[in-house]
Structure formats: structure tokens, C-alpha cells
């Protein structure tokens, strides 16, 4: 099952440390088969608001994503970003090709039926 590292970055500043981080990050991803799917372009917001930029990295699984984040190579460069850019980073397990949102709805409906109707 694929897993993703999703970062929402705000207050981005161009700083020499950030440039060094960008020059170094791919080498930290490579041993864990990580790759960028989205890397910071402005997004077209069609609902709500989303200040900042987004980064999405893909890994073969959650264990590899966790191993990358905890790796000495990534920990060595992490402050280059976090000292200059505010943001959040989440590691998220993806869904497989057979994912069925209607099945999820059936599970939620069954749970709601057991405990009464969902709250408005």
C-alpha cells in the first residue's frame, strides 16, 4: 500500500538554508524509494482557503515513510527547513486500487444505525 508524506508549508522565505535543504532532500528520499508527487507550486483553490504551498512525497509503504523521516540523513537537514518555514508534515497511508468509498459509507451507515442517527 503506498504511503505519503504531506506537508503544508506557510510563511515561506527564501533563505540559503532552504536552498541547501532543497539541494539535499532527494538524496534522503532515494534509499527509501521516496519521490516527489507535488513540490510546492501554487494550488488552484476551488473550495475554501489554502494559504501556503503543498508538498507530497510518495513511498512504497508507511514503514518506509517513517524510516525516511527518522533517518539520520533527513534529521541532519530538517532544521534547514523548519528554522525558516512554518508548516505541518503528515505521514499518511494511501488506499489500494480496489478502494471503494461506497463500502466506507456502508460501514459508517451501519455504525450510525447502531448508535442512532449521525449528529447534524
NORNORCOR-V626834 format. One line per field, one symbol per residue. burial: b if it has 16 or more other C-alpha atoms within 10 Angstrom, else e. A space follows every 10 residues. Layout:
BEGIN
burial = ???
END
This chain:
BEGIN
burial = ebbbbbbbbb eeeeeebbee beeeeeebbe ebebbeeeee eeeeeeeeee ebbbbbbbbb bbebbbebbe eeebeebeeb beebbebeee bbbbeeeeee eeeeeeeeee eeeeeeeeee
END
